[in-house]
Amino acid sequence: MPFREINSKMVEAQVIPGQRMFSQRGAMLAYRGDVSFTPSLTGGQGGVMGMIGRRVANEQTPLMSVEGSGTVMFGHGGHHIQVINLTGETLYVEADRLLAFDGTLQQGTMFMGSQGGVMGMVRGQVTGQGLFTTTLKGHGSVAVMAHGGVIELPITPNRPVHVDPQAYVAHHGDVRNKLSTALGWRDMVGRGSGEAFQLELSGQGAVYVQASEEKL
């Protein structure tokens, strides 16, 4: 159920009978046809255990189940929207950045401390995104929100990418992340740029970076 980009802040999705999708509550702008919107307690294929995991992880962004036959236009808060098409890989993204996604994707929650140990936990605190992140796996499309537009940067085994943690939006592929520090004497005396931490992503995949250091 791919999304069609209307402009940088709105997307349209074709709703097909027998197939459902999920959207953040309040993201529907308009629709045509016979389409229903129902509050979703489990938010995908995670079931009751998935719901409990997301609640413990504070990844409990309210979702709506969208079903029927027609077209729906989505947008939220005037944020820029990036459509990501998955072909079997896993997307790692903060729950509050999810605008809408295919119901065929398997949703889960991952403890970020498992990627980089203690530094993974520090990353959660520095970015303000918490210690957990939402995962979406399978074949389908995801529409995510960001400030000021998004660029996709490829990650290859010999070329890791360093990202300002506040500009990080999402990543996919076989990627590991760790928090590194660029702390120097200027930072120690309070005269540095403030960008003392960097998120290093290595492996094979891609990272999505927004043109802003502002959270949603």
Secondary structure in CASP SS format (residue, H / E / C, confidence):
PFRMAT SS
TARGET T0000
AUTHOR 0000-0000-0000
METHOD secondary structure of the structure
MODEL  1
M C 1.00
P C 1.00
F E 1.00
R E 1.00
E E 1.00
I E 1.00
N E 1.00
S C 1.00
K C 1.00
M E 1.00
V E 1.00
E E 1.00
A E 1.00
Q E 1.00
V E 1.00
I C 1.00
P C 1.00
G C 1.00
Q C 1.00
R C 1.00
M E 1.00
F E 1.00
S E 1.00
Q E 1.00
R C 1.00
G C 1.00
A C 1.00
M E 1.00
L E 1.00
A E 1.00
Y E 1.00
R E 1.00
G E 1.00
D E 1.00
V E 1.00
S E 1.00
F E 1.00
T E 1.00
P E 1.00
S E 1.00
L C 1.00
T C 1.00
G C 1.00
G C 1.00
Q C 1.00
G C 1.00
G H 1.00
V H 1.00
M H 1.00
G H 1.00
M H 1.00
I H 1.00
G H 1.00
R H 1.00
R H 1.00
V H 1.00
A C 1.00
N C 1.00
E C 1.00
Q C 1.00
T C 1.00
P C 1.00
L E 1.00
M E 1.00
S E 1.00
V E 1.00
E E 1.00
G E 1.00
S E 1.00
G E 1.00
T E 1.00
V E 1.00
M E 1.00
F E 1.00
G C 1.00
H C 1.00
G C 1.00
G C 1.00
H C 1.00
H E 1.00
I E 1.00
Q E 1.00
V E 1.00
I E 1.00
N E 1.00
L E 1.00
T E 1.00
G E 1.00
E E 1.00
T E 1.00
L E 1.00
Y E 1.00
V E 1.00
E C 1.00
A H 1.00
D H 1.00
R H 1.00
L E 1.00
L E 1.00
A E 1.00
F E 1.00
D E 1.00
G C 1.00
T C 1.00
L C 1.00
Q E 1.00
Q E 1.00
G E 1.00
T E 1.00
M E 1.00
F E 1.00
M H 1.00
G H 1.00
S H 1.00
Q C 1.00
G C 1.00
G H 1.00
V H 1.00
M H 1.00
G H 1.00
M H 1.00
V H 1.00
R H 1.00
G H 1.00
Q H 1.00
V H 1.00
T H 1.00
G C 1.00
Q C 1.00
G C 1.00
L C 1.00
F E 1.00
T E 1.00
T E 1.00
T E 1.00
L E 1.00
K E 1.00
G E 1.00
H E 1.00
G E 1.00
S E 1.00
V E 1.00
A E 1.00
V E 1.00
M E 1.00
A E 1.00
H C 1.00
G C 1.00
G C 1.00
V E 1.00
I E 1.00
E E 1.00
L E 1.00
P E 1.00
I E 1.00
T E 1.00
P C 1.00
N C 1.00
R E 1.00
P C 1.00
V E 1.00
H E 1.00
V E 1.00
D C 1.00
P H 1.00
Q H 1.00
A H 1.00
Y E 1.00
V E 1.00
A E 1.00
H E 1.00
H E 1.00
G E 1.00
D E 1.00
V E 1.00
R E 1.00
N E 1.00
K E 1.00
L E 1.00
S E 1.00
T E 1.00
A C 1.00
L C 1.00
G C 1.00
W H 1.00
R H 1.00
D H 1.00
M H 1.00
V C 1.00
G C 1.00
R C 1.00
G C 1.00
S C 1.00
G C 1.00
E C 1.00
A C 1.00
F E 1.00
Q E 1.00
L E 1.00
E E 1.00
L E 1.00
S E 1.00
G E 1.00
Q E 1.00
G E 1.00
A E 1.00
V E 1.00
Y E 1.00
V E 1.00
Q E 1.00
A C 1.00
S C 1.00
E C 1.00
E C 1.00
K C 1.00
L C 1.00
END
